[in-house]
Amino acid sequence: MSRLLIKLRHAPDDEIAEIRALLSEHHIDFYETQAGPWGVSAPAIWLKRDAQYERAKALLDRYQEQRFHAKRADY
């Protein structure tokens, strides 16, 4: 069964691309939903296999922490 990993509304394009690359690099199966033509649906990244959630969440948490520190240092 699919499981929501992260909502993408208001996420910058470079961050979304980096998340896609991270998941692909670690062979985690995912798909994306788009906001749709009227922006009603939720853009998000979903995992195809629920069993991969814990691993994907740990990778995402680590990535977001590193991104936070890098962006803060740039500021």
N, C-alpha and C positions, 0 to 999 in steps of 0.2 A: 504494500500500500504506500502511496505517496505521503510525504511529510514536508511541511513548510520549513525551510531553513532560514530565509531572510526576506523581508519585504524590501522592495527597491524604490518605493516612492521617495523622491527628493535625494536619492543617492547619486553622486557624481558619476559620469560615464567611466572615468578612469578607475574608480573603485569597483564598479560592476565588472569591468574587464579583468581586473586583478582577481576578483573572486572566482570568475569563470575559469581563469587560468589555474588558480590554486586547486579547484575541484578537479579539473581535468588532469593536472599533474599527479594527483593522488588517486586517480582512477575511481572517482566517485561519480556515479550516474545521476545526472540532474536534468531538469528542463526549466524553462522560464515561462511565466505568464506575463502578458503585456497589459498596459492600462486600457487598451481598447480605444476606439475612435472618440469616445466622449470622456475618457479618463475615469470611468466608473469602476472598472475592474481593478484589482490590486496587482500591480507589477511585483513579481516575486520570483525567487529561485526555490524550486521544490526538488526534493530528493526522490528518485524513482524507487529506491529501496529503503524502507524504514530502518533496516538493520545497519545502515551506514550513518545514521543520524549522529550518534555519539562521537564518532571519529570526525565527521564533517563539522560538527559544532565546536569541537576542540580546536580544529584547524582554523576555523573562522574566528574564534575568540582570540587566538594567538595573533592572527593576521590583523585583527582590528586594534589590538593593543599596540602592535608594532606601528601600524599606520598612524594611530593617535600620537605616539611619541615622535614620529618622523614629521608629521604636520605641525606639531607644537614647536619642534626645533626649527622648522622653516619659518615659523611666525616670529 
